[in-house]
Amino acid sequence: MQKAISVKIIERLGEDWDFYYGLFVSWQRFTKKKCPRIDEIHKNKALGRWVDRQRSRFKRGYLRPERIKKLNDINMVWDVTENMYQIGLDELKGFKKKYGNCNVPDRFKSKSGFSLGSWLRTRRREYKQGILDKARIKDLSQIGISWNPFFDRWKNLYNILKKALLKKSLSEIERRRNRLGVWVAMQKARYFQATYKKHGRSPLYPEQIAQLEKLDGWTWNRRTDSWSKNLKTVLEFIHKYGFPSYNDNKIKYKGVRVVAWLVKQKARLKKTNTHRRKILQKEIPDLFKDPFENKWQNGYRLLLQYRKKHNTCNIPQKAKIRGFKLGRWISSQRTKYHQKSLDKKRILLLEKVPGWLWDASSFSASNLFKKVIVKT
């Protein structure tokens, strides 16, 4: 009894297999395709799942030889992955033949509905991860695909920018806001994103940064570069002439209004970013001092310069040096001294200056005494 039931079940399974095989053949004729997807439904039957079961049985050695032969006769695809690869390769060759290149857009689909853009993107990802078979790398390289199309596009625009800079300045190119101008702005955004560790666009690679910095007139930030250039000029002035008085608004050195620039920096100290503040503290410590102290130090320094140049401290009341009223400053020190309101440290500093006298009339007496000695 049980044996009879088993025989009937086997016969029924055989009939089912033949039924689905016929269904598979009709599906191929209707769709002109070799292999259905796993979720393929044909004539209300789960054809995709049946085909997938045949592959599974074939791999485990459970599929009968006669059935294997029948499936091979209709070009059964035993390895779906390899089949998809071959389809993609053929589609890519067709794309190149039609368009003359392998620059397949990410969302491109062929007339047959094959997602060639997605397929090619997957191959590039596998190549980057080092898991793409060497034979496939060779196949794709021979067709002429780029393994890094982003960098190729970047290099192309870089070369266009390089030629454009021969005729125009970088600022002119940026202002136009055309394709090249937008690209330049994008590179700077990517650069600062990496610098300040912000998320968003992928940052520039070191080699890209190096190539951009080789371009004539390239600058990452026009404002920052202008600030650095002005700082360099102001430092040169201070090194040569000392820290100026804030009253000397007309001082101009190599095109930079020195005092105006310093006043601007001082006014912005609270708002200035930490990086700039550190630079200013290191390079121009006088900027952080009391302006009255700066004025006194400036007057004292100019007094020393005058003494060295003219070999005397007898400075006229109206004497000016680069806008600083040195005569008046000296007169003010003497007045404060006699009023006993001058700081002791400043008194000591002034008395160290060779030939310094607290009484201006003493210079006349001193000169008269020298004349008497000469006549005698």
FILO-607363 format. One record per residue (C-alpha): residue number from 1; residue in one letter; x, y, z. Coordinates in pm, 1 decimal, decimal comma. Layout:
<nodes>
<node NUM "A" <X Y Z>>
...
</nodes>
This chain:
<nodes>
<node 1 "M" <0,0 0,0 0,0>>
<node 2 "Q" <273,3 245,9 105,5>>
<node 3 "K" <483,3 144,3 -197,4>>
<node 4 "A" <192,2 218,6 -432,0>>
<node 5 "I" <145,5 563,8 -272,5>>
<node 6 "S" <520,2 641,4 -311,9>>
<node 7 "V" <509,5 542,3 -680,4>>
<node 8 "K" <209,8 773,1 -740,6>>
<node 9 "I" <383,2 1064,5 -562,5>>
<node 10 "I" <698,5 1016,5 -774,2>>
<node 11 "E" <489,0 1001,5 -1091,1>>
<node 12 "R" <305,4 1319,0 -985,1>>
<node 13 "L" <636,9 1497,0 -913,3>>
<node 14 "G" <761,6 1389,0 -1254,2>>
<node 15 "E" <452,2 1531,6 -1415,0>>
<node 16 "D" <497,9 1857,9 -1221,1>>
<node 17 "W" <862,0 1880,4 -1331,7>>
<node 18 "D" <763,8 1830,5 -1696,0>>
<node 19 "F" <486,2 2085,9 -1654,8>>
<node 20 "Y" <724,3 2350,3 -1517,5>>
<node 21 "Y" <985,3 2261,9 -1778,4>>
<node 22 "G" <728,2 2330,0 -2051,0>>
<node 23 "L" <633,6 2651,9 -1871,3>>
<node 24 "F" <1000,8 2750,0 -1868,5>>
<node 25 "V" <1031,1 2688,8 -2244,6>>
<node 26 "S" <720,1 2897,1 -2318,5>>
<node 27 "W" <851,1 3177,3 -2093,6>>
<node 28 "Q" <1181,6 3183,9 -2289,0>>
<node 29 "R" <1000,0 3202,9 -2620,7>>
<node 30 "F" <771,8 3478,0 -2494,9>>
<node 31 "T" <1036,0 3699,0 -2324,0>>
<node 32 "K" <1339,9 3617,2 -2546,2>>
<node 33 "K" <1541,9 3578,6 -2225,2>>
<node 34 "K" <1742,9 3288,5 -2088,7>>
<node 35 "C" <1682,9 3312,2 -1717,5>>
<node 36 "P" <1387,7 3434,9 -1505,6>>
<node 37 "R" <1428,6 3629,1 -1181,8>>
<node 38 "I" <1358,5 3436,0 -859,2>>
<node 39 "D" <1028,9 3624,0 -816,0>>
<node 40 "E" <916,5 3566,3 -1176,9>>
<node 41 "I" <551,5 3464,3 -1216,1>>
<node 42 "H" <439,9 3309,7 -1548,0>>
<node 43 "K" <82,4 3201,8 -1610,1>>
<node 44 "N" <13,1 3234,9 -1237,0>>
<node 45 "K" <294,1 2990,8 -1151,9>>
<node 46 "A" <611,0 3063,1 -948,7>>
<node 47 "L" <845,6 2984,4 -1236,0>>
<node 48 "G" <1139,1 3176,2 -1086,6>>
<node 49 "R" <1139,5 2969,6 -768,7>>
<node 50 "W" <1117,5 2643,3 -965,1>>
<node 51 "V" <1423,4 2737,1 -1179,4>>
<node 52 "D" <1612,2 2835,2 -863,1>>
<node 53 "R" <1535,1 2494,3 -707,2>>
<node 54 "Q" <1677,9 2319,2 -1015,5>>
<node 55 "R" <2005,1 2509,8 -971,1>>
<node 56 "S" <2015,5 2417,8 -604,2>>
<node 57 "R" <1958,7 2046,8 -677,3>>
<node 58 "F" <2218,3 2060,3 -955,6>>
<node 59 "K" <2484,0 2204,7 -720,9>>
<node 60 "R" <2413,3 1936,6 -457,8>>
<node 61 "G" <2416,2 1655,2 -718,4>>
<node 62 "Y" <2047,4 1563,1 -675,7>>
<node 63 "L" <1929,4 1651,4 -1026,0>>
<node 64 "R" <1884,2 1359,0 -1264,6>>
<node 65 "P" <2117,0 1343,7 -1569,5>>
<node 66 "E" <1824,5 1338,3 -1815,5>>
<node 67 "R" <1681,5 1653,5 -1660,1>>
<node 68 "I" <2020,9 1825,3 -1668,4>>
<node 69 "K" <2039,7 1742,7 -2039,4>>
<node 70 "K" <1691,2 1881,4 -2105,8>>
<node 71 "L" <1775,8 2206,0 -1923,3>>
<node 72 "N" <2106,8 2238,2 -2107,9>>
<node 73 "D" <1919,8 2199,0 -2435,0>>
<node 74 "I" <1735,8 2526,8 -2364,3>>
<node 75 "N" <2055,9 2703,9 -2247,9>>
<node 76 "M" <1987,9 2684,8 -1874,4>>
<node 77 "V" <2197,2 2931,6 -1677,4>>
<node 78 "W" <2351,6 2740,2 -1387,2>>
<node 79 "D" <2564,4 3031,7 -1258,2>>
<node 80 "V" <2347,4 3344,3 -1238,1>>
<node 81 "T" <2633,5 3570,3 -1131,5>>
<node 82 "E" <2848,1 3476,4 -1428,4>>
<node 83 "N" <2551,3 3512,3 -1660,1>>
<node 84 "M" <2478,3 3863,4 -1533,1>>
<node 85 "Y" <2842,8 3953,8 -1580,0>>
<node 86 "Q" <2840,7 3834,9 -1940,6>>
<node 87 "I" <2518,3 4023,3 -2010,8>>
<node 88 "G" <2670,3 4338,4 -1862,0>>
<node 89 "L" <2986,5 4294,8 -2067,0>>
<node 90 "D" <2786,7 4261,2 -2388,5>>
<node 91 "E" <2574,5 4565,6 -2299,5>>
<node 92 "L" <2889,6 4768,2 -2226,3>>
<node 93 "K" <3038,4 4675,3 -2564,3>>
<node 94 "G" <2714,0 4783,2 -2731,1>>
<node 95 "F" <2719,9 5114,4 -2540,1>>
<node 96 "K" <3077,6 5185,9 -2649,6>>
<node 97 "K" <2997,2 5097,9 -3009,9>>
<node 98 "K" <2705,4 5342,4 -3007,9>>
<node 99 "Y" <2854,9 5632,5 -2808,0>>
<node 100 "G" <3229,1 5586,3 -2863,0>>
<node 101 "N" <3317,5 5573,2 -2492,6>>
<node 102 "C" <3245,4 5390,4 -2167,1>>
<node 103 "N" <3117,7 5692,9 -1973,5>>
<node 104 "V" <2795,1 5524,0 -1870,5>>
<node 105 "P" <2563,4 5743,3 -1657,1>>
<node 106 "D" <2483,1 5597,0 -1314,0>>
<node 107 "R" <2113,5 5543,2 -1390,5>>
<node 108 "F" <2151,4 5433,6 -1752,3>>
<node 109 "K" <1937,4 5141,8 -1871,1>>
<node 110 "S" <1971,0 4971,5 -2207,9>>
<node 111 "K" <1678,4 4912,2 -2444,3>>
<node 112 "S" <1647,4 4561,7 -2300,7>>
<node 113 "G" <1599,1 4714,1 -1954,0>>
<node 114 "F" <1942,9 4613,2 -1824,1>>
<node 115 "S" <2073,6 4858,7 -1558,8>>
<node 116 "L" <2416,7 4906,1 -1714,5>>
<node 117 "G" <2504,6 5210,6 -1499,8>>
<node 118 "S" <2437,2 5021,9 -1177,7>>
<node 119 "W" <2620,3 4712,5 -1307,6>>
<node 120 "L" <2932,1 4912,5 -1398,0>>
<node 121 "R" <2925,1 5097,5 -1064,0>>
<node 122 "T" <2924,6 4757,6 -885,8>>
<node 123 "R" <3226,1 4639,2 -1087,5>>
<node 124 "R" <3416,8 4955,6 -994,3>>
<node 125 "R" <3331,5 4907,7 -628,2>>
<node 126 "E" <3453,4 4546,4 -643,6>>
<node 127 "Y" <3773,0 4665,4 -810,3>>
<node 128 "K" <3828,8 4927,3 -537,8>>
<node 129 "Q" <3770,5 4664,6 -266,7>>
<node 130 "G" <4015,4 4428,4 -437,4>>
<node 131 "I" <3759,9 4149,8 -486,6>>
<node 132 "L" <3714,1 4171,1 -865,0>>
<node 133 "D" <3850,4 3870,1 -1053,4>>
<node 134 "K" <4168,7 3938,7 -1254,2>>
<node 135 "A" <4013,4 3800,8 -1572,3>>
<node 136 "R" <3722,3 4044,7 -1536,6>>
<node 137 "I" <3960,1 4333,6 -1471,6>>
<node 138 "K" <4135,7 4244,7 -1794,7>>
<node 139 "D" <3805,5 4221,2 -1986,9>>
<node 140 "L" <3683,5 4560,0 -1867,7>>
<node 141 "S" <4020,7 4731,1 -1911,7>>
<node 142 "Q" <4041,6 4610,1 -2271,4>>
<node 143 "I" <3701,4 4761,8 -2346,9>>
<node 144 "G" <3836,9 5089,7 -2209,4>>
<node 145 "I" <3649,8 5168,5 -1887,5>>
<node 146 "S" <3788,2 5413,5 -1633,3>>
<node 147 "W" <3824,1 5266,3 -1285,9>>
<node 148 "N" <3795,4 5613,1 -1131,5>>
<node 149 "P" <3565,9 5823,0 -1354,2>>
<node 150 "F" <3529,2 6091,1 -1087,2>>
<node 151 "F" <3901,3 6163,3 -1088,4>>
<node 152 "D" <3907,6 6157,7 -1470,6>>
<node 153 "R" <3633,6 6423,8 -1480,7>>
<node 154 "W" <3821,0 6617,2 -1211,8>>
<node 155 "K" <4143,6 6603,7 -1414,2>>
<node 156 "N" <3962,8 6717,6 -1727,1>>
<node 157 "L" <3820,1 7027,2 -1553,6>>
<node 158 "Y" <4155,2 7091,4 -1387,4>>
<node 159 "N" <4321,1 7109,8 -1730,9>>
<node 160 "I" <4044,3 7341,7 -1855,9>>
<node 161 "L" <4104,4 7569,2 -1553,2>>
<node 162 "K" <4479,3 7563,1 -1614,0>>
<node 163 "K" <4428,3 7692,5 -1969,4>>
<node 164 "A" <4169,4 7950,2 -1855,9>>
<node 165 "L" <4414,9 8095,3 -1601,3>>
<node 166 "L" <4646,9 8192,0 -1887,3>>
<node 167 "K" <4389,0 8451,9 -1996,9>>
<node 168 "K" <4192,3 8534,1 -1679,8>>
<node 169 "S" <4249,7 8562,2 -1305,6>>
<node 170 "L" <4104,7 8309,7 -1062,3>>
<node 171 "S" <3868,9 8570,9 -914,2>>
<node 172 "E" <3728,2 8648,2 -1262,6>>
<node 173 "I" <3661,9 8278,5 -1324,8>>
<node 174 "E" <3489,3 8240,1 -986,4>>
<node 175 "R" <3268,2 8544,0 -1040,9>>
<node 176 "R" <3126,7 8413,4 -1369,0>>
<node 177 "R" <2958,0 8118,6 -1190,2>>
<node 178 "N" <2956,3 7904,6 -1504,2>>
<node 179 "R" <3047,3 7535,8 -1500,4>>
<node 180 "L" <3416,3 7609,7 -1437,5>>
<node 181 "G" <3346,8 7877,2 -1176,2>>
<node 182 "V" <3111,2 7646,3 -986,0>>
<node 183 "W" <3372,4 7368,1 -1003,7>>
<node 184 "V" <3637,8 7599,1 -851,7>>
<node 185 "A" <3399,2 7689,9 -567,7>>
<node 186 "M" <3330,2 7319,5 -513,8>>
<node 187 "Q" <3702,1 7241,5 -476,6>>
<node 188 "K" <3739,0 7510,1 -211,6>>
<node 189 "A" <3432,8 7381,3 -24,9>>
<node 190 "R" <3577,7 7029,4 -28,1>>
<node 191 "Y" <3914,5 7163,9 92,7>>
<node 192 "F" <3766,6 7351,9 389,6>>
<node 193 "Q" <3541,7 7057,8 468,9>>
<node 194 "A" <3853,5 6845,3 525,5>>
<node 195 "T" <4031,9 7128,0 711,8>>
<node 196 "Y" <3749,4 7185,6 960,2>>
<node 197 "K" <3635,6 6818,5 961,1>>
<node 198 "K" <3284,8 6892,7 842,1>>
<node 199 "H" <3057,0 6629,3 688,1>>
<node 200 "G" <2902,5 6649,5 342,8>>
<node 201 "R" <3104,5 6641,1 23,5>>
<node 202 "S" <3395,3 6398,0 -6,1>>
<node 203 "P" <3716,7 6586,9 80,1>>
<node 204 "L" <3996,9 6651,0 -166,4>>
<node 205 "Y" <4283,4 6404,2 -184,1>>
<node 206 "P" <4635,0 6533,2 -98,2>>
<node 207 "E" <4746,4 6497,0 -461,7>>
<node 208 "Q" <4449,5 6706,1 -577,4>>
<node 209 "I" <4532,9 6979,3 -324,9>>
<node 210 "A" <4896,6 6977,4 -441,0>>
<node 211 "Q" <4795,1 7009,5 -807,7>>
<node 212 "L" <4558,2 7300,0 -739,6>>
<node 213 "E" <4821,5 7485,7 -537,1>>
<node 214 "K" <5059,6 7463,7 -833,7>>
<node 215 "L" <4823,4 7674,7 -1046,5>>
<node 216 "D" <4918,4 8039,0 -1104,4>>
<node 217 "G" <4719,9 8266,6 -875,1>>
<node 218 "W" <4546,3 7983,3 -691,6>>
<node 219 "T" <4419,0 8076,4 -346,7>>
<node 220 "W" <4193,4 7880,8 -111,1>>
<node 221 "N" <4041,6 8187,3 53,7>>
<node 222 "R" <4080,8 8536,5 -90,3>>
<node 223 "R" <3996,0 8703,0 239,4>>
<node 224 "T" <4238,8 8491,7 440,6>>
<node 225 "D" <4514,7 8543,2 186,1>>
<node 226 "S" <4454,9 8918,8 184,5>>
<node 227 "W" <4469,1 8923,0 566,1>>
<node 228 "S" <4795,0 8725,1 567,8>>
<node 229 "K" <4946,1 8954,9 304,9>>
<node 230 "N" <4852,0 9267,9 502,3>>
<node 231 "L" <4986,3 9111,8 823,5>>
<node 232 "K" <5319,0 9046,4 654,8>>
<node 233 "T" <5338,9 9411,0 539,6>>
<node 234 "V" <5245,9 9546,3 885,0>>
<node 235 "L" <5503,4 9320,9 1053,7>>
<node 236 "E" <5767,2 9448,4 812,2>>
<node 237 "F" <5674,6 9807,3 904,0>>
<node 238 "I" <5685,0 9734,3 1280,9>>
<node 239 "H" <6018,9 9558,3 1248,9>>
<node 240 "K" <6158,9 9858,3 1063,9>>
<node 241 "Y" <5994,6 10150,3 1248,1>>
<node 242 "G" <5837,2 9999,3 1562,3>>
<node 243 "F" <5474,6 9984,9 1673,1>>
<node 244 "P" <5304,0 10305,2 1553,7>>
<node 245 "S" <5088,6 10545,1 1749,6>>
<node 246 "Y" <4714,4 10496,9 1699,5>>
<node 247 "N" <4695,6 10869,0 1619,2>>
<node 248 "D" <4906,2 10826,0 1305,0>>
<node 249 "N" <4612,1 10739,4 1080,9>>
<node 250 "K" <4784,4 10856,4 762,8>>
<node 251 "I" <5074,2 10609,9 779,4>>
<node 252 "K" <5078,4 10403,4 461,1>>
<node 253 "Y" <5338,8 10136,9 394,1>>
<node 254 "K" <5352,0 9941,8 66,6>>
<node 255 "G" <4987,5 10022,2 -0,5>>
<node 256 "V" <4864,1 9921,2 345,7>>
<node 257 "R" <4725,4 10175,5 591,2>>
<node 258 "V" <4913,4 10035,7 888,5>>
<node 259 "V" <4734,5 10209,0 1178,5>>
<node 260 "A" <4390,5 10162,5 1020,9>>
<node 261 "W" <4460,6 9788,6 980,1>>
<node 262 "L" <4583,1 9756,6 1340,2>>
<node 263 "V" <4282,3 9946,9 1474,8>>
<node 264 "K" <4052,9 9716,2 1275,5>>
<node 265 "Q" <4221,9 9405,7 1418,8>>
<node 266 "K" <4203,2 9546,4 1772,1>>
<node 267 "A" <3831,9 9620,5 1732,8>>
<node 268 "R" <3772,2 9263,4 1612,8>>
<node 269 "L" <3979,0 9084,7 1878,8>>
<node 270 "K" <3671,1 8939,6 2049,1>>
<node 271 "K" <3522,3 8821,7 1719,1>>
<node 272 "T" <3851,2 8708,7 1561,2>>
<node 273 "N" <3882,5 8330,9 1526,9>>
<node 274 "T" <4122,7 8153,6 1761,6>>
<node 275 "H" <4378,2 8086,8 1489,6>>
<node 276 "R" <4414,7 8455,3 1396,1>>
<node 277 "R" <4416,3 8564,2 1759,2>>
<node 278 "K" <4711,1 8331,1 1830,5>>
<node 279 "I" <4900,3 8469,1 1530,4>>
<node 280 "L" <4841,0 8828,9 1642,3>>
<node 281 "Q" <4941,1 8751,6 2002,3>>
<node 282 "K" <5265,1 8596,4 1883,2>>
<node 283 "E" <5357,7 8844,4 1610,0>>
<node 284 "I" <5213,7 9175,3 1743,2>>
<node 285 "P" <5195,3 9152,3 2126,6>>
<node 286 "D" <5171,7 9535,0 2145,1>>
<node 287 "L" <4825,6 9509,1 1992,5>>
<node 288 "F" <4701,8 9353,2 2317,5>>
<node 289 "K" <4859,4 9618,8 2539,6>>
<node 290 "D" <4707,9 9939,5 2675,2>>
<node 291 "P" <4706,6 10193,4 2386,9>>
<node 292 "F" <4846,9 10461,2 2621,4>>
<node 293 "E" <5135,9 10230,3 2709,8>>
<node 294 "N" <5194,2 10168,7 2341,1>>
<node 295 "K" <5203,5 10541,2 2275,8>>
<node 296 "W" <5460,7 10595,3 2551,2>>
<node 297 "Q" <5678,3 10308,2 2428,3>>
<node 298 "N" <5658,3 10445,1 2076,0>>
<node 299 "G" <5764,3 10792,0 2195,3>>
<node 300 "Y" <6053,6 10647,9 2395,6>>
<node 301 "R" <6172,2 10441,6 2097,7>>
<node 302 "L" <6160,9 10746,3 1866,6>>
<node 303 "L" <6354,5 10948,6 2129,0>>
<node 304 "L" <6630,9 10687,5 2122,2>>
<node 305 "Q" <6637,0 10695,3 1742,3>>
<node 306 "Y" <6655,4 11076,6 1739,5>>
<node 307 "R" <6937,1 11074,9 2000,7>>
<node 308 "K" <7135,4 10821,6 1799,1>>
<node 309 "K" <7094,7 11013,6 1473,5>>
<node 310 "H" <7147,7 11373,5 1602,5>>
<node 311 "N" <7357,8 11304,1 1912,8>>
<node 312 "T" <7132,0 11522,7 2127,2>>
<node 313 "C" <6810,7 11515,8 2330,6>>
<node 314 "N" <6743,8 11881,6 2258,3>>
<node 315 "I" <6440,9 11819,9 2041,3>>
<node 316 "P" <6232,5 12112,3 1907,6>>
<node 317 "Q" <5880,8 12150,0 2047,8>>
<node 318 "K" <5723,5 12105,0 1702,4>>
<node 319 "A" <5935,6 11801,5 1600,7>>
<node 320 "K" <5743,6 11519,6 1427,8>>
<node 321 "I" <5861,7 11176,7 1319,4>>
<node 322 "R" <5628,1 10985,8 1084,7>>
<node 323 "G" <5331,5 11178,0 1223,0>>
<node 324 "F" <5424,8 11127,2 1588,0>>
<node 325 "K" <5460,5 11459,6 1775,3>>
<node 326 "L" <5785,0 11375,7 1949,8>>
<node 327 "G" <5851,6 11733,3 2072,7>>
<node 328 "R" <5517,4 11750,0 2249,2>>
<node 329 "W" <5561,7 11401,3 2394,3>>
<node 330 "I" <5898,3 11498,8 2550,1>>
<node 331 "S" <5749,0 11819,2 2686,0>>
<node 332 "S" <5466,4 11615,2 2839,5>>
<node 333 "Q" <5715,5 11381,1 3013,9>>
<node 334 "R" <5900,7 11675,4 3166,5>>
<node 335 "T" <5576,7 11837,5 3282,6>>
<node 336 "K" <5462,1 11515,0 3449,2>>
<node 337 "Y" <5803,3 11476,4 3610,6>>
<node 338 "H" <5787,2 11821,7 3769,2>>
<node 339 "Q" <5428,8 11751,0 3877,1>>
<node 340 "K" <5558,6 11425,6 4031,1>>
<node 341 "S" <5299,9 11223,5 3833,8>>
<node 342 "L" <5543,1 11035,3 3608,3>>
<node 343 "D" <5589,3 10666,2 3680,1>>
<node 344 "K" <5923,6 10577,2 3845,3>>
<node 345 "K" <6005,0 10312,1 3584,9>>
<node 346 "R" <5959,8 10567,4 3307,2>>
<node 347 "I" <6178,8 10818,3 3493,9>>
<node 348 "L" <6458,1 10560,2 3512,8>>
<node 349 "L" <6424,3 10475,9 3143,6>>
<node 350 "L" <6443,3 10843,5 3040,7>>
<node 351 "E" <6741,8 10913,0 3266,1>>
<node 352 "K" <6929,4 10626,9 3098,0>>
<node 353 "V" <6915,3 10815,5 2767,0>>
<node 354 "P" <7257,3 10986,5 2719,8>>
<node 355 "G" <7221,5 11365,8 2743,9>>
<node 356 "W" <6868,5 11360,7 2886,1>>
<node 357 "L" <6775,4 11666,6 3095,5>>
<node 358 "W" <6452,7 11726,5 3284,4>>
<node 359 "D" <6470,4 12100,8 3233,6>>
<node 360 "A" <6462,8 12210,2 2869,0>>
<node 361 "S" <6626,2 12544,1 2960,8>>
<node 362 "S" <6927,3 12347,2 3079,6>>
<node 363 "F" <7011,0 12276,1 2714,8>>
<node 364 "S" <7058,6 12651,7 2651,9>>
<node 365 "A" <7276,6 12685,1 2961,4>>
<node 366 "S" <7475,8 12380,0 2862,3>>
<node 367 "N" <7534,9 12515,1 2513,4>>
<node 368 "L" <7636,8 12857,9 2653,9>>
<node 369 "F" <7882,9 12691,2 2893,6>>
<node 370 "K" <8038,2 12499,8 2601,4>>
<node 371 "K" <8079,8 12823,7 2404,2>>
<node 372 "V" <8254,9 12994,6 2702,8>>
<node 373 "I" <8496,9 12703,6 2732,5>>
<node 374 "V" <8574,0 12724,0 2362,9>>
<node 375 "K" <8639,4 13102,3 2377,6>>
<node 376 "T" <8860,8 13060,1 2685,1>>
</nodes>
